[in-house]
Amino acid sequence: MHIPQFSILYVANPVRSALFYRELFQRAPVEECPSFAMFVFDSGARLALWARDQVESVVSQEAGAMELAFPLPDDASVDASFAKWQSDGLTIAQHPTRMVFGYTCVALDPDGHRLRFYSPAPELA
């Protein structure tokens, strides 16, 4: 079975996006140049930011068709993250809401990629 460990977001400006994700992840990218940046996590997973106009084959989809989801330990952490997003001026796609899978909110990164923070419902945790 093949299990993905590497995700790539196509962005307008990798330098700007790397600054955004550097703050979100509280870590520096391991690789960074004007057209590409890559973050590597302790789990081995990787997230890259690649300049849309440099990708081959040509990118035909817009941002927002997928999301990065971040589990948090509790509802208060979701509320705190949401408050920070608001104070940072991020576009909010979903205010904190209780859903079947837990308590969640969604903001957009500078390119419109969806970022979901959530606290799993107790029966799913």
C-alpha positions as CSV (number, residue, x, y, z in Angstrom):
1,M,0.0,0.0,0.0
2,H,1.2,3.5,-0.9
3,I,0.8,6.1,1.9
4,P,1.4,9.7,1.0
5,Q,4.0,11.5,3.1
6,F,4.5,14.6,0.9
7,S,2.0,17.3,0.1
8,I,2.5,20.2,-2.3
9,L,0.5,23.5,-2.3
10,Y,0.8,25.6,-5.4
11,V,1.1,29.2,-4.4
12,A,1.6,32.6,-6.1
13,N,4.5,33.6,-3.9
14,P,6.5,30.9,-2.1
15,V,8.5,33.4,-0.1
16,R,5.3,35.0,1.3
17,S,3.7,31.6,1.9
18,A,6.8,30.3,3.6
19,L,6.6,33.2,6.0
20,F,3.0,32.5,6.8
21,Y,3.6,28.7,7.3
22,R,6.8,29.4,9.3
23,E,4.6,31.2,11.9
24,L,1.8,28.6,11.8
25,F,4.2,25.7,12.2
26,Q,6.7,27.5,14.5
27,R,9.6,26.1,12.4
28,A,11.7,27.2,9.5
29,P,11.5,25.5,6.1
30,V,14.4,23.0,5.4
31,E,14.6,24.3,1.9
32,E,13.7,27.7,0.5
33,C,14.3,29.6,-2.7
34,P,12.1,32.1,-4.7
35,S,10.0,29.4,-6.4
36,F,9.9,26.7,-3.7
37,A,9.9,26.0,0.1
38,M,9.6,22.8,2.0
39,F,8.8,22.0,5.6
40,V,9.7,18.6,7.2
41,F,8.0,17.4,10.3
42,D,9.1,15.1,13.1
43,S,6.8,12.4,11.7
44,G,8.6,12.5,8.4
45,A,5.7,14.1,6.6
46,R,6.6,17.0,4.3
47,L,4.7,20.1,3.0
48,A,6.1,22.0,0.0
49,L,5.1,25.3,-1.4
50,W,5.7,25.6,-5.1
51,A,5.3,28.6,-7.4
52,R,2.1,28.0,-9.5
53,D,3.7,29.4,-12.6
54,Q,6.7,27.0,-12.3
55,V,4.8,23.7,-12.1
56,E,4.8,21.3,-15.0
57,S,2.3,20.1,-16.1
58,V,0.3,23.3,-15.8
59,V,-1.8,23.7,-12.7
60,S,-5.5,24.0,-13.7
61,Q,-7.3,24.0,-10.3
62,E,-7.7,26.9,-7.9
63,A,-6.9,26.7,-4.2
64,G,-9.7,25.6,-1.8
65,A,-10.5,22.2,-3.3
66,M,-8.7,20.5,-0.4
67,E,-7.6,21.5,3.1
68,L,-4.9,20.9,5.7
69,A,-6.5,19.7,9.0
70,F,-4.8,20.2,12.3
71,P,-6.1,18.3,15.4
72,L,-6.0,20.2,18.6
73,P,-6.4,18.9,22.2
74,D,-9.6,20.6,23.2
75,D,-12.3,23.2,22.2
76,A,-10.4,26.0,24.0
77,S,-7.5,25.5,21.7
78,V,-9.7,25.8,18.7
79,D,-11.2,29.1,20.1
80,A,-7.7,30.4,20.8
81,S,-6.5,29.5,17.3
82,F,-9.6,31.2,15.8
83,A,-9.0,34.4,17.9
84,K,-5.3,34.5,16.6
85,W,-6.5,34.0,13.0
86,Q,-8.9,36.9,13.4
87,S,-6.3,39.2,15.0
88,D,-3.8,38.3,12.2
89,G,-6.4,39.3,9.6
90,L,-6.9,35.9,8.0
91,T,-10.0,35.3,5.9
92,I,-12.4,33.2,8.0
93,A,-14.2,30.5,6.0
94,Q,-16.0,28.9,9.1
95,H,-16.4,30.3,12.6
96,P,-16.0,27.8,15.5
97,T,-18.8,25.3,15.0
98,R,-19.7,21.9,16.6
99,M,-19.9,19.3,13.9
100,V,-20.4,15.5,14.0
101,F,-16.6,14.9,14.1
102,G,-15.8,17.6,16.7
103,Y,-15.4,21.4,17.3
104,T,-13.8,23.1,14.3
105,C,-13.0,26.3,12.4
106,V,-11.5,27.1,9.0
107,A,-9.4,30.0,7.7
108,L,-7.7,30.6,4.4
109,D,-4.0,31.0,3.8
110,P,-2.7,33.8,1.6
111,D,-3.5,31.8,-1.6
112,G,-6.9,30.6,-0.4
113,H,-5.9,27.1,0.8
114,R,-8.2,25.9,3.6
115,L,-6.8,25.4,7.1
116,R,-9.0,23.5,9.5
117,F,-8.3,23.3,13.2
118,Y,-10.4,20.9,15.1
119,S,-10.9,19.2,18.5
120,P,-12.2,15.6,17.8
121,A,-15.5,14.7,19.3
122,P,-15.0,12.7,22.6
123,E,-16.3,9.5,21.0
124,L,-13.8,9.8,18.2
125,A,-10.8,10.8,20.2
